[in-house]
Amino acid sequence: MTDKTEAAIATAAALLVLFTAMLDPRVSAGLAVVLMVVFAVLKLVSSRRKAP
């Protein structure tokens, strides 16, 4: 995963969490946790593909 892709995903996730915080803080917190886990899995899979 390139730095630009990583930054775009992180920015999109942050904006999504920010906008859902206006609706319901509990949903926003849950969404933030889910998105962090998904992002960590994507980074893990990406790093394992690079390793020889």
PDB file of N, CA, C and O in Angstrom:
ATOM      1  N   MET A   1       0.847  -1.164   0.000  1.00  0.00           N
ATOM      2  CA  MET A   1       0.000   0.000   0.000  1.00  0.00           C
ATOM      3  C   MET A   1       0.897   1.233   0.000  1.00  0.00           C
ATOM      4  O   MET A   1       1.820   1.337   0.809  1.00  0.00           O
ATOM      5  N   THR A   2       0.626   2.155  -0.900  1.00  0.00           N
ATOM      6  CA  THR A   2       1.455   3.356  -0.973  1.00  0.00           C
ATOM      7  C   THR A   2       1.056   4.351   0.105  1.00  0.00           C
ATOM      8  O   THR A   2      -0.003   4.238   0.722  1.00  0.00           O
ATOM      9  N   ASP A   3       1.921   5.317   0.314  1.00  0.00           N
ATOM     10  CA  ASP A   3       1.645   6.334   1.326  1.00  0.00           C
ATOM     11  C   ASP A   3       0.408   7.156   0.974  1.00  0.00           C
ATOM     12  O   ASP A   3      -0.369   7.527   1.854  1.00  0.00           O
ATOM     13  N   LYS A   4       0.229   7.437  -0.319  1.00  0.00           N
ATOM     14  CA  LYS A   4      -0.936   8.225  -0.737  1.00  0.00           C
ATOM     15  C   LYS A   4      -2.226   7.457  -0.499  1.00  0.00           C
ATOM     16  O   LYS A   4      -3.220   8.035  -0.058  1.00  0.00           O
ATOM     17  N   THR A   5      -2.219   6.170  -0.784  1.00  0.00           N
ATOM     18  CA  THR A   5      -3.411   5.350  -0.556  1.00  0.00           C
ATOM     19  C   THR A   5      -3.716   5.268   0.926  1.00  0.00           C
ATOM     20  O   THR A   5      -4.870   5.383   1.337  1.00  0.00           O
ATOM     21  N   GLU A   6      -2.684   5.071   1.725  1.00  0.00           N
ATOM     22  CA  GLU A   6      -2.852   4.993   3.164  1.00  0.00           C
ATOM     23  C   GLU A   6      -3.418   6.301   3.723  1.00  0.00           C
ATOM     24  O   GLU A   6      -4.303   6.279   4.578  1.00  0.00           O
ATOM     25  N   ALA A   7      -2.915   7.421   3.248  1.00  0.00           N
ATOM     26  CA  ALA A   7      -3.403   8.722   3.701  1.00  0.00           C
ATOM     27  C   ALA A   7      -4.851   8.956   3.279  1.00  0.00           C
ATOM     28  O   ALA A   7      -5.640   9.510   4.044  1.00  0.00           O
ATOM     29  N   ALA A   8      -5.199   8.539   2.076  1.00  0.00           N
ATOM     30  CA  ALA A   8      -6.574   8.706   1.596  1.00  0.00           C
ATOM     31  C   ALA A   8      -7.550   7.870   2.415  1.00  0.00           C
ATOM     32  O   ALA A   8      -8.634   8.343   2.756  1.00  0.00           O
ATOM     33  N   ILE A   9      -7.177   6.635   2.734  1.00  0.00           N
ATOM     34  CA  ILE A   9      -8.044   5.769   3.543  1.00  0.00           C
ATOM     35  C   ILE A   9      -8.195   6.338   4.947  1.00  0.00           C
ATOM     36  O   ILE A   9      -9.299   6.356   5.492  1.00  0.00           O
ATOM     37  N   ALA A  10      -7.109   6.799   5.531  1.00  0.00           N
ATOM     38  CA  ALA A  10      -7.164   7.358   6.881  1.00  0.00           C
ATOM     39  C   ALA A  10      -8.010   8.632   6.916  1.00  0.00           C
ATOM     40  O   ALA A  10      -8.774   8.845   7.858  1.00  0.00           O
ATOM     41  N   THR A  11      -7.877   9.465   5.907  1.00  0.00           N
ATOM     42  CA  THR A  11      -8.663  10.697   5.839  1.00  0.00           C
ATOM     43  C   THR A  11     -10.144  10.399   5.672  1.00  0.00           C
ATOM     44  O   THR A  11     -10.983  11.022   6.323  1.00  0.00           O
ATOM     45  N   ALA A  12     -10.468   9.453   4.805  1.00  0.00           N
ATOM     46  CA  ALA A  12     -11.869   9.085   4.595  1.00  0.00           C
ATOM     47  C   ALA A  12     -12.474   8.509   5.875  1.00  0.00           C
ATOM     48  O   ALA A  12     -13.615   8.815   6.221  1.00  0.00           O
ATOM     49  N   ALA A  13     -11.715   7.687   6.566  1.00  0.00           N
ATOM     50  CA  ALA A  13     -12.205   7.108   7.824  1.00  0.00           C
ATOM     51  C   ALA A  13     -12.414   8.194   8.874  1.00  0.00           C
ATOM     52  O   ALA A  13     -13.404   8.170   9.606  1.00  0.00           O
ATOM     53  N   ALA A  14     -11.494   9.137   8.949  1.00  0.00           N
ATOM     54  CA  ALA A  14     -11.617  10.219   9.934  1.00  0.00           C
ATOM     55  C   ALA A  14     -12.836  11.084   9.643  1.00  0.00           C
ATOM     56  O   ALA A  14     -13.559  11.463  10.565  1.00  0.00           O
ATOM     57  N   LEU A  15     -13.069  11.395   8.388  1.00  0.00           N
ATOM     58  CA  LEU A  15     -14.239  12.195   8.031  1.00  0.00           C
ATOM     59  C   LEU A  15     -15.540  11.455   8.319  1.00  0.00           C
ATOM     60  O   LEU A  15     -16.506  12.055   8.792  1.00  0.00           O
ATOM     61  N   LEU A  16     -15.568  10.176   8.041  1.00  0.00           N
ATOM     62  CA  LEU A  16     -16.758   9.376   8.312  1.00  0.00           C
ATOM     63  C   LEU A  16     -17.060   9.348   9.803  1.00  0.00           C
ATOM     64  O   LEU A  16     -18.213   9.501  10.207  1.00  0.00           O
ATOM     65  N   VAL A  17     -16.040   9.155  10.615  1.00  0.00           N
ATOM     66  CA  VAL A  17     -16.225   9.140  12.069  1.00  0.00           C
ATOM     67  C   VAL A  17     -16.653  10.524  12.557  1.00  0.00           C
ATOM     68  O   VAL A  17     -17.501  10.631  13.444  1.00  0.00           O
ATOM     69  N   LEU A  18     -16.074  11.583  11.985  1.00  0.00           N
ATOM     70  CA  LEU A  18     -16.428  12.942  12.377  1.00  0.00           C
ATOM     71  C   LEU A  18     -17.897  13.233  12.093  1.00  0.00           C
ATOM     72  O   LEU A  18     -18.593  13.801  12.935  1.00  0.00           O
ATOM     73  N   PHE A  19     -18.369  12.849  10.917  1.00  0.00           N
ATOM     74  CA  PHE A  19     -19.754  13.127  10.565  1.00  0.00           C
ATOM     75  C   PHE A  19     -20.736  12.259  11.347  1.00  0.00           C
ATOM     76  O   PHE A  19     -21.832  12.717  11.672  1.00  0.00           O
ATOM     77  N   THR A  20     -20.374  11.036  11.650  1.00  0.00           N
ATOM     78  CA  THR A  20     -21.278  10.205  12.447  1.00  0.00           C
ATOM     79  C   THR A  20     -21.315  10.649  13.902  1.00  0.00           C
ATOM     80  O   THR A  20     -22.273  10.353  14.615  1.00  0.00           O
ATOM     81  N   ALA A  21     -20.284  11.356  14.349  1.00  0.00           N
ATOM     82  CA  ALA A  21     -20.279  11.867  15.724  1.00  0.00           C
ATOM     83  C   ALA A  21     -21.391  12.888  15.927  1.00  0.00           C
ATOM     84  O   ALA A  21     -21.890  13.045  17.041  1.00  0.00           O
ATOM     85  N   MET A  22     -21.779  13.576  14.870  1.00  0.00           N
ATOM     86  CA  MET A  22     -22.882  14.532  14.978  1.00  0.00           C
ATOM     87  C   MET A  22     -24.215  13.822  15.178  1.00  0.00           C
ATOM     88  O   MET A  22     -25.139  14.391  15.760  1.00  0.00           O
ATOM     89  N   LEU A  23     -24.323  12.589  14.702  1.00  0.00           N
ATOM     90  CA  LEU A  23     -25.568  11.856  14.815  1.00  0.00           C
ATOM     91  C   LEU A  23     -25.671  11.114  16.145  1.00  0.00           C
ATOM     92  O   LEU A  23     -26.641  11.283  16.884  1.00  0.00           O
ATOM     93  N   ASP A  24     -24.669  10.292  16.444  1.00  0.00           N
ATOM     94  CA  ASP A  24     -24.686   9.508  17.675  1.00  0.00           C
ATOM     95  C   ASP A  24     -23.251   9.173  18.073  1.00  0.00           C
ATOM     96  O   ASP A  24     -22.556   8.469  17.341  1.00  0.00           O
ATOM     97  N   PRO A  25     -22.809   9.662  19.207  1.00  0.00           N
ATOM     98  CA  PRO A  25     -21.422   9.418  19.629  1.00  0.00           C
ATOM     99  C   PRO A  25     -21.077   7.937  19.812  1.00  0.00           C
ATOM    100  O   PRO A  25     -19.947   7.528  19.547  1.00  0.00           O
ATOM    101  N   ARG A  26     -22.042   7.138  20.261  1.00  0.00           N
ATOM    102  CA  ARG A  26     -21.769   5.707  20.462  1.00  0.00           C
ATOM    103  C   ARG A  26     -21.516   5.010  19.130  1.00  0.00           C
ATOM    104  O   ARG A  26     -20.625   4.168  19.019  1.00  0.00           O
ATOM    105  N   VAL A  27     -22.303   5.366  18.128  1.00  0.00           N
ATOM    106  CA  VAL A  27     -22.101   4.792  16.796  1.00  0.00           C
ATOM    107  C   VAL A  27     -20.750   5.232  16.249  1.00  0.00           C
ATOM    108  O   VAL A  27     -20.037   4.444  15.628  1.00  0.00           O
ATOM    109  N   SER A  28     -20.407   6.480  16.480  1.00  0.00           N
ATOM    110  CA  SER A  28     -19.124   7.004  16.020  1.00  0.00           C
ATOM    111  C   SER A  28     -17.954   6.264  16.665  1.00  0.00           C
ATOM    112  O   SER A  28     -16.986   5.928  15.983  1.00  0.00           O
ATOM    113  N   ALA A  29     -18.031   6.011  17.962  1.00  0.00           N
ATOM    114  CA  ALA A  29     -16.960   5.294  18.655  1.00  0.00           C
ATOM    115  C   ALA A  29     -16.837   3.869  18.137  1.00  0.00           C
ATOM    116  O   ALA A  29     -15.729   3.385  17.905  1.00  0.00           O
ATOM    117  N   GLY A  30     -17.958   3.201  17.955  1.00  0.00           N
ATOM    118  CA  GLY A  30     -17.934   1.844  17.415  1.00  0.00           C
ATOM    119  C   GLY A  30     -17.374   1.799  16.012  1.00  0.00           C
ATOM    120  O   GLY A  30     -16.589   0.914  15.671  1.00  0.00           O
ATOM    121  N   LEU A  31     -17.782   2.759  15.199  1.00  0.00           N
ATOM    122  CA  LEU A  31     -17.278   2.836  13.832  1.00  0.00           C
ATOM    123  C   LEU A  31     -15.775   3.097  13.801  1.00  0.00           C
ATOM    124  O   LEU A  31     -15.061   2.536  12.970  1.00  0.00           O
ATOM    125  N   ALA A  32     -15.302   3.940  14.698  1.00  0.00           N
ATOM    126  CA  ALA A  32     -13.870   4.227  14.771  1.00  0.00           C
ATOM    127  C   ALA A  32     -13.075   2.966  15.093  1.00  0.00           C
ATOM    128  O   ALA A  32     -12.031   2.716  14.490  1.00  0.00           O
ATOM    129  N   VAL A  33     -13.564   2.180  16.034  1.00  0.00           N
ATOM    130  CA  VAL A  33     -12.873   0.941  16.403  1.00  0.00           C
ATOM    131  C   VAL A  33     -12.863  -0.037  15.231  1.00  0.00           C
ATOM    132  O   VAL A  33     -11.834  -0.643  14.931  1.00  0.00           O
ATOM    133  N   VAL A  34     -14.002  -0.188  14.575  1.00  0.00           N
ATOM    134  CA  VAL A  34     -14.090  -1.100  13.429  1.00  0.00           C
ATOM    135  C   VAL A  34     -13.155  -0.659  12.315  1.00  0.00           C
ATOM    136  O   VAL A  34     -12.456  -1.485  11.729  1.00  0.00           O
ATOM    137  N   LEU A  35     -13.136   0.635  12.018  1.00  0.00           N
ATOM    138  CA  LEU A  35     -12.273   1.127  10.945  1.00  0.00           C
ATOM    139  C   LEU A  35     -10.788   0.967  11.284  1.00  0.00           C
ATOM    140  O   LEU A  35      -9.978   0.690  10.400  1.00  0.00           O
ATOM    141  N   MET A  36     -10.429   1.139  12.556  1.00  0.00           N
ATOM    142  CA  MET A  36      -9.029   0.940  12.942  1.00  0.00           C
ATOM    143  C   MET A  36      -8.619  -0.519  12.780  1.00  0.00           C
ATOM    144  O   MET A  36      -7.504  -0.806  12.344  1.00  0.00           O
ATOM    145  N   VAL A  37      -9.505  -1.432  13.127  1.00  0.00           N
ATOM    146  CA  VAL A  37      -9.206  -2.857  12.971  1.00  0.00           C
ATOM    147  C   VAL A  37      -9.065  -3.209  11.486  1.00  0.00           C
ATOM    148  O   VAL A  37      -8.139  -3.922  11.098  1.00  0.00           O
ATOM    149  N   VAL A  38      -9.980  -2.711  10.667  1.00  0.00           N
ATOM    150  CA  VAL A  38      -9.911  -2.973   9.228  1.00  0.00           C
ATOM    151  C   VAL A  38      -8.617  -2.419   8.649  1.00  0.00           C
ATOM    152  O   VAL A  38      -7.955  -3.084   7.851  1.00  0.00           O
ATOM    153  N   PHE A  39      -8.256  -1.206   9.048  1.00  0.00           N
ATOM    154  CA  PHE A  39      -7.027  -0.588   8.554  1.00  0.00           C
ATOM    155  C   PHE A  39      -5.800  -1.393   8.990  1.00  0.00           C
ATOM    156  O   PHE A  39      -4.863  -1.556   8.209  1.00  0.00           O
ATOM    157  N   ALA A  40      -5.796  -1.894  10.217  1.00  0.00           N
ATOM    158  CA  ALA A  40      -4.674  -2.700  10.705  1.00  0.00           C
ATOM    159  C   ALA A  40      -4.559  -4.003   9.915  1.00  0.00           C
ATOM    160  O   ALA A  40      -3.455  -4.435   9.584  1.00  0.00           O
ATOM    161  N   VAL A  41      -5.692  -4.625   9.617  1.00  0.00           N
ATOM    162  CA  VAL A  41      -5.673  -5.862   8.833  1.00  0.00           C
ATOM    163  C   VAL A  41      -5.160  -5.586   7.426  1.00  0.00           C
ATOM    164  O   VAL A  41      -4.367  -6.363   6.895  1.00  0.00           O
ATOM    165  N   LEU A  42      -5.600  -4.495   6.818  1.00  0.00           N
ATOM    166  CA  LEU A  42      -5.114  -4.138   5.481  1.00  0.00           C
ATOM    167  C   LEU A  42      -3.604  -3.920   5.472  1.00  0.00           C
ATOM    168  O   LEU A  42      -2.913  -4.368   4.557  1.00  0.00           O
ATOM    169  N   LYS A  43      -3.094  -3.231   6.492  1.00  0.00           N
ATOM    170  CA  LYS A  43      -1.650  -3.009   6.586  1.00  0.00           C
ATOM    171  C   LYS A  43      -0.904  -4.329   6.780  1.00  0.00           C
ATOM    172  O   LYS A  43       0.159  -4.533   6.194  1.00  0.00           O
ATOM    173  N   LEU A  44      -1.457  -5.222   7.598  1.00  0.00           N
ATOM    174  CA  LEU A  44      -0.819  -6.511   7.842  1.00  0.00           C
ATOM    175  C   LEU A  44      -0.767  -7.339   6.562  1.00  0.00           C
ATOM    176  O   LEU A  44       0.270  -7.912   6.230  1.00  0.00           O
ATOM    177  N   VAL A  45      -1.868  -7.399   5.858  1.00  0.00           N
ATOM    178  CA  VAL A  45      -1.919  -8.161   4.607  1.00  0.00           C
ATOM    179  C   VAL A  45      -0.972  -7.549   3.579  1.00  0.00           C
ATOM    180  O   VAL A  45      -0.269  -8.266   2.866  1.00  0.00           O
ATOM    181  N   SER A  46      -0.958  -6.230   3.511  1.00  0.00           N
ATOM    182  CA  SER A  46      -0.080  -5.544   2.567  1.00  0.00           C
ATOM    183  C   SER A  46       1.394  -5.803   2.883  1.00  0.00           C
ATOM    184  O   SER A  46       2.196  -6.014   1.974  1.00  0.00           O
ATOM    185  N   SER A  47       1.750  -5.787   4.167  1.00  0.00           N
ATOM    186  CA  SER A  47       3.153  -6.012   4.535  1.00  0.00           C
ATOM    187  C   SER A  47       3.575  -7.448   4.306  1.00  0.00           C
ATOM    188  O   SER A  47       4.734  -7.705   3.981  1.00  0.00           O
ATOM    189  N   ARG A  48       2.656  -8.392   4.470  1.00  0.00           N
ATOM    190  CA  ARG A  48       2.998  -9.803   4.232  1.00  0.00           C
ATOM    191  C   ARG A  48       3.182 -10.094   2.753  1.00  0.00           C
ATOM    192  O   ARG A  48       3.964 -10.971   2.389  1.00  0.00           O
ATOM    193  N   ARG A  49       2.481  -9.381   1.905  1.00  0.00           N
ATOM    194  CA  ARG A  49       2.650  -9.576   0.459  1.00  0.00           C
ATOM    195  C   ARG A  49       3.991  -9.067  -0.025  1.00  0.00           C
ATOM    196  O   ARG A  49       4.555  -9.605  -0.978  1.00  0.00           O
ATOM    197  N   LYS A  50       4.510  -8.028   0.629  1.00  0.00           N
ATOM    198  CA  LYS A  50       5.803  -7.462   0.234  1.00  0.00           C
ATOM    199  C   LYS A  50       6.969  -8.337   0.645  1.00  0.00           C
ATOM    200  O   LYS A  50       7.987  -8.382  -0.045  1.00  0.00           O
ATOM    201  N   ALA A  51       6.830  -9.039   1.769  1.00  0.00           N
ATOM    202  CA  ALA A  51       7.932  -9.862   2.283  1.00  0.00           C
ATOM    203  C   ALA A  51       8.179 -11.056   1.359  1.00  0.00           C
ATOM    204  O   ALA A  51       7.238 -11.716   0.917  1.00  0.00           O
ATOM    205  N   PRO A  52       9.454 -11.323   1.074  1.00  0.00           N
ATOM    206  CA  PRO A  52       9.776 -12.452   0.175  1.00  0.00           C
ATOM    207  C   PRO A  52       9.623 -13.800   0.845  1.00  0.00           C
ATOM    208  O   PRO A  52       9.857 -14.832   0.217  1.00  0.00           O
TER     209      PRO A  52
END
